[in-house]
Amino acid sequence: MSQTGSSESISTGTFTLRGPYGRRAIGLSVAAAVGGFLFGFDSSVINGAVDSIQSDFALNSVITGFIVAIALLGCAVGAVLAGHLADRWGRLRVMFIGAILFFASSIGAGLAFSVWDLGFWRVIGGLGIGIASVVAPAYISEIAPRQIRGGLASLQQLAITFGIFVALLSDAVLAWSAGSANSVLWLGLDAWRWMFIVGAIPAAIYGILSFTVPESP
């Protein structure tokens, strides 16, 4: 590694970071932190839909609570598997798998025809965010210059918090637009279903980014 003034150049077998404190590393870290955004979004988006889910599927409080929490089971499994898969296949390929799982979960949960169907898609989404919660910070720590590694690692937590905020905000906007979460919004689907479906947008972005950023060294 060599430094001249405020500039830095770090060479690896995969790519070179140039600029003050590795500006490219900052951009790559922001891209990886989208996985943290998905984590926060998925953990909070159901808050705006839970009452409508309970009403539409005629659930008792126990089943309702189980459906809300079941995504964490998938998250735990995804977190356990992610490290082994990333070591075998590489960080970016596993990031892409996480994006696919979350994308499928968003669409499937929004179109769920029964509570158990919804629960299945919640578990699939949990697998995706469990993967992202492990691979994203690993990737950030591996590409970050040592001078700003701690600051870049904190992007993951910032992204999780921002994902929670966006999920709750989108829930409120969709419910307000339809009149209530249980009212039809677009294409004959209730607003609570769109709360899940909009999660496909950041999932697609995450998947695209996994093809555009370099593999970690």
Sequence and secondary structure as in RCSB ss.txt:
>XXXX:A:sequence
MSQTGSSESISTGTFTLRGPYGRRAIGLSVAAAVGGFLFGFDSSVINGAVDSIQSDFALNSVITGFIVAIALLGC
AVGAVLAGHLADRWGRLRVMFIGAILFFASSIGAGLAFSVWDLGFWRVIGGLGIGIASVVAPAYISEIAPRQIRG
GLASLQQLAITFGIFVALLSDAVLAWSAGSANSVLWLGLDAWRWMFIVGAIPAAIYGILSFTVPESP
>XXXX:A:secstr
 EEETTEEEEE SS EEEEETTHHHHHHHHHHTHHHHHHHHHHHHGGGTHHHHHHHTT  HHHHHHHHHTHHHHH
HHHHHHHHHHHHHH HHHHHHHHHHHHHHHHHHHHT SSHHHHHHHHHHHHHHHHHHHHHHHHHHHHHS GGGHH
HHHHHHHHHHHHHHHHHHHHHHHHHHHHSSTTSEEETTEEHHHHHHHTTHHHHHHHHHHHHHS    
